[in-house]
Amino acid sequence: MKNLPKVELHLHLEGAAPPAFIRGLAKEKNIDISEIFDENGGYKYRDFNHFLSVYEAACTTLTGPEEFYRLTKAVLEESTEQGVIYGETFLSPDFCGGGDLTAWREYMAAIKEAADASATAGGTILRGIVTPIRHFGPEAAKPAAMCAAETVGDFITGFGIAGAEDAGEPRDFAYVFDMAREAGLELTAHAGEWRGPDHIRDTLRDLKVSRLGHGVRAAEDPALVEELAESGVMLEVCPGSNVFLGVYEKLTDHPINMFVEKGVKVSVSTDDPPFFHTTMTREYEDLASTFGWDEERFQNVNIDSMQAAFCDAATREAMIKKLKET
């Protein structure tokens, strides 16, 4: 499974930081965040809200463009090792310059340098999705949207929103999504992980996204499942994350297989892999052993993912060609 070409559309850059990498930065900077690690050196947290706090504590070590260059390099080396040929990652101006456009440009130059090096070396090709943090509020999302609109191009191709799903309503963020859409960015939004089908419907109506981050709670509404299948809206599904955080007790309870059988487009991703003790290879192995997915099923899912990817036509065609060669 490790050598099978993979497409990953839902990955948080900071959330993909290896614990050893963050510990090393903390030591370099004399920052004491020892409480966020367990006795084995991994991240530890009690629940989703505590996870967000631990995530933000880890990010305190990422204080400049150089750290983000090193982070991106480390994450892309792992993605390449896992067989990911194309990936998209969420990038937050809140963590990259605090919403200041000049600082944001410097961070993006550093991240793009690492991404370009990966592509040149034949590794994972990466694109960026700008994401304000939902629980920071609608006003804080406006500088993030401005950063996205001002840096849209061959690397920054998408706009989304992440963070605590219970903070506000989708309509509260309609303004910033309109800004991003007018700038030519493709749109996604985290929805349907911690809130149910009504929240998914509100997100689709008010934010007009073409993809949903997670979206798994749509399974509770058969009519919504049918609508998703008909519309072609893709769900960026992260099965291991959903099980680890308790959205579902075990993988056999997860609706991903039902979605595929009902014609809903899905992608497979890791979300925040070291936090959830997973990798893309492990996700594939677990789906194969639990639901009997074979290489043809994975190939079809990956081709669907590339069709929904936020990239230029030439990159899409090249990646689909590579997928079909396996």
C-alpha positions in Angstrom: 0.0 0.0 0.0 2.9 2.4 0.7 3.9 2.4 -3.0 0.4 3.0 -4.3 0.1 6.5 -5.7 -2.1 8.6 -3.5 -3.8 12.0 -3.5 -4.4 13.9 -0.2 -6.7 16.9 -0.1 -7.2 17.4 3.7 -3.9 18.1 5.6 -3.2 20.8 8.1 0.4 21.8 7.7 1.0 22.6 11.4 -1.0 19.5 12.4 1.3 17.4 10.3 4.4 18.5 12.2 6.2 15.5 13.7 6.4 15.7 17.5 10.2 15.4 17.4 10.3 18.4 15.0 8.3 20.5 17.4 10.2 19.4 20.5 13.4 20.3 18.7 12.2 23.8 17.8 11.0 24.3 21.4 14.4 23.3 22.7 16.2 25.7 20.3 13.9 28.6 21.4 13.8 27.7 25.1 10.0 27.3 25.0 8.5 25.0 27.6 5.6 23.1 26.1 6.5 19.8 27.7 3.0 19.3 28.9 1.7 18.7 25.4 3.7 15.5 25.0 3.1 12.1 26.4 5.7 9.8 27.9 6.5 8.3 24.5 7.1 11.8 23.0 3.8 12.0 21.1 1.1 14.7 21.4 -1.4 14.2 24.2 -4.9 15.7 24.7 -8.2 14.9 26.4 -10.8 15.8 23.7 -11.2 17.9 20.6 -11.2 21.3 22.3 -8.1 20.3 24.2 -6.6 19.1 20.9 -7.1 22.6 19.5 -5.2 24.0 22.5 -2.3 21.6 22.1 -2.2 22.3 18.4 -2.0 26.0 19.1 0.7 25.4 21.7 2.8 23.5 19.2 2.4 26.3 16.8 4.1 28.7 19.2 7.5 27.2 18.1 6.8 28.2 14.5 7.9 31.8 14.8 9.1 32.7 11.3 9.4 31.8 7.7 12.5 29.7 8.3 10.6 27.4 10.7 7.8 27.0 8.1 10.3 26.2 5.4 11.8 23.5 7.6 8.3 22.3 8.6 7.1 22.1 5.0 10.2 20.2 4.0 9.7 17.7 6.8 6.0 17.2 6.0 6.6 16.8 2.3 9.4 14.2 2.9 6.9 12.2 4.9 4.2 12.6 2.2 6.6 11.4 -0.5 7.5 8.5 1.7 3.8 7.6 2.0 3.3 7.6 -1.8 1.4 10.9 -2.0 2.0 12.3 -5.5 -0.2 15.3 -5.0 -1.3 17.0 -1.8 -3.1 20.1 -0.6 -2.5 21.7 2.8 -4.3 24.2 4.9 -2.3 27.3 5.7 -3.5 29.9 8.2 -2.4 33.6 8.1 -3.1 33.6 11.9 -0.1 31.3 12.3 2.0 32.9 9.5 2.4 36.5 10.4 -0.8 37.2 12.3 -2.7 38.3 9.3 -0.2 40.9 8.2 0.1 40.8 4.4 3.8 41.6 4.1 4.7 38.9 6.7 2.3 36.5 5.0 4.1 36.9 1.7 7.4 36.1 3.4 6.0 32.9 5.0 4.5 31.9 1.7 7.8 32.4 -0.2 9.5 30.1 2.4 6.7 27.4 2.2 6.7 27.6 -1.6 10.4 27.2 -1.8 10.1 23.9 0.1 7.2 22.8 -2.1 9.1 23.7 -5.3 12.1 21.7 -4.1 9.8 18.6 -3.5 8.3 18.8 -6.9 11.7 19.3 -8.6 13.0 16.2 -6.8 10.1 14.1 -8.0 8.3 14.1 -4.6 4.9 15.3 -3.6 3.4 18.2 -5.5 1.8 20.6 -3.0 -0.8 23.4 -3.2 -2.0 25.7 -0.4 -5.5 26.4 0.9 -5.8 29.5 3.0 -7.9 28.9 6.2 -9.0 31.4 8.8 -9.6 29.9 12.2 -13.3 29.7 12.8 -13.3 30.1 16.6 -11.3 33.3 16.2 -14.4 34.9 14.7 -15.7 36.5 11.5 -13.7 39.7 11.9 -10.4 37.9 12.3 -11.2 36.0 9.1 -11.2 39.2 7.0 -7.4 39.7 7.1 -6.9 36.0 6.3 -9.2 36.4 3.3 -7.3 39.5 2.2 -4.0 37.5 2.4 -5.6 34.8 0.3 -6.9 37.2 -2.3 -3.6 39.0 -2.6 -1.5 35.8 -3.1 -3.7 33.7 -5.3 -1.6 32.0 -7.9 0.1 28.8 -8.9 0.6 27.8 -5.2 -2.2 29.4 -3.3 -5.3 28.0 -5.1 -8.0 27.5 -2.4 -9.8 29.0 0.5 -11.5 27.3 3.4 -12.2 27.5 7.1 -11.1 25.3 10.0 -11.3 25.3 13.8 -14.1 24.7 16.3 -17.2 23.9 14.2 -19.6 25.1 16.9 -18.3 28.7 16.7 -20.9 30.7 14.9 -22.8 29.9 11.7 -21.7 29.5 8.1 -23.5 32.7 7.1 -21.2 34.6 9.5 -18.3 33.9 7.2 -20.1 34.5 3.8 -18.4 37.8 3.3 -14.9 36.3 3.4 -15.9 33.4 1.2 -17.3 35.9 -1.3 -13.9 37.8 -1.2 -12.1 34.5 -1.9 -14.4 33.5 -4.7 -14.1 36.9 -6.4 -10.3 36.5 -6.2 -10.5 33.2 -8.2 -9.9 30.8 -5.3 -11.6 27.4 -5.1 -13.6 26.8 -1.9 -13.9 24.2 0.8 -15.1 24.3 4.4 -14.9 22.1 7.5 -18.5 21.0 8.2 -20.3 17.9 9.3 -17.7 16.5 11.7 -19.1 17.7 15.0 -22.4 19.1 13.7 -25.1 17.3 11.7 -26.8 17.4 8.3 -28.5 20.8 8.9 -25.1 22.4 9.4 -23.8 20.8 6.1 -26.9 22.2 4.3 -26.3 25.7 5.7 -22.6 25.5 4.7 -23.4 24.5 1.1 -26.1 27.2 0.8 -24.2 30.1 2.5 -20.6 29.5 1.5 -21.2 27.8 -1.9 -18.2 25.4 -1.6 -17.3 22.6 -4.0 -15.8 20.4 -1.2 -16.5 19.7 2.4 -13.9 19.0 5.0 -15.1 15.8 6.6 -18.8 16.1 5.9 -19.4 12.6 7.3 -22.4 13.5 9.4 -24.3 13.8 6.1 -24.8 10.0 6.5 -27.5 10.7 9.1 -29.7 12.2 6.3 -30.4 9.9 3.3 -31.8 12.8 1.3 -28.7 14.8 1.8 -26.5 11.8 0.8 -28.5 11.7 -2.4 -28.1 15.4 -3.0 -24.3 15.2 -2.5 -24.1 12.4 -5.0 -26.1 14.4 -7.6 -24.2 17.6 -7.0 -20.7 16.1 -7.1 -19.7 17.9 -3.9 -16.6 16.1 -2.6 -16.2 15.0 1.0 -12.6 15.2 2.2 -12.8 12.2 4.5 -10.3 11.5 7.3 -11.4 8.1 8.7 -8.6 7.6 11.2 -9.1 11.1 12.6 -12.9 10.6 12.9 -12.3 7.3 14.9 -9.5 8.7 17.0 -11.5 11.7 18.1 -14.6 9.7 18.7 -16.9 10.8 16.0 -17.3 7.1 15.4 -16.4 4.4 17.9 -14.7 2.2 15.3 -13.9 2.1 11.6 -16.7 -0.4 10.9 -19.1 2.3 12.0 -17.7 4.9 9.6 -19.9 5.8 6.6 -17.1 6.2 4.0 -17.9 2.9 2.3 -21.6 3.8 2.2 -20.8 7.1 0.6 -18.9 5.5 -2.2 -21.6 2.9 -2.8 -24.2 5.7 -3.0 -22.1 7.6 -5.5 -20.8 10.4 -3.2 -17.4 11.6 -4.2 -14.8 11.1 -1.4 -11.1 11.6 -0.9 -9.0 9.9 1.8 -6.8 12.0 4.0 -5.0 12.1 7.4 -6.0 15.5 8.7 -3.4 15.9 11.4 -1.5 12.6 11.1 0.9 12.6 14.1 -1.9 13.8 16.4 -4.0 10.8 15.4 -1.2 8.3 15.1 -1.9 7.6 11.4 -0.3 7.8 7.9 -1.8 7.7 4.4 -0.5 4.1 4.1 -2.2 3.1 7.4 -5.5 4.7 6.2 -5.4 2.7 3.0 -4.5 -0.5 4.8 -7.4 0.0 7.3 -9.9 0.7 4.5 -8.7 -2.4 2.7 -9.0 -4.7 5.7 -12.3 -3.2 7.0 -14.2 -2.6 3.8 -12.4 -4.8 1.3 -11.2 -1.8 -0.8 -8.9 -3.0 -3.6 -6.4 -1.1 -5.8 -9.1 -0.4 -8.4 -11.3 1.3 -5.7 -8.4 3.3 -4.4 -7.5 4.3 -8.0 -11.0 5.5 -8.6 -11.1 7.5 -5.3 -7.8 9.1 -6.2 -8.9 10.0 -9.7 -12.1 11.6 -8.2 -9.8 13.5 -5.8 -7.7 14.9 -8.6 -10.8 15.9 -10.5 -11.8 17.9 -7.4 -8.3 19.2 -6.7 -7.6 22.9 -6.5 -5.0 23.0 -9.3 -4.4 23.9 -12.9 -5.5 21.7 -15.7 -2.0 20.6 -16.7 -1.2 19.4 -13.1 -4.5 17.6 -12.9 -4.0 15.8 -16.2 -0.4 14.8 -15.3 -1.5 13.4 -11.9 -4.5 11.5 -13.4 -2.2 10.0 -16.0 0.2 8.9 -13.3 -2.7 7.4 -11.3 -3.9 5.4 -14.4 -0.5 4.0 -15.0 -0.7 1.9 -11.8 
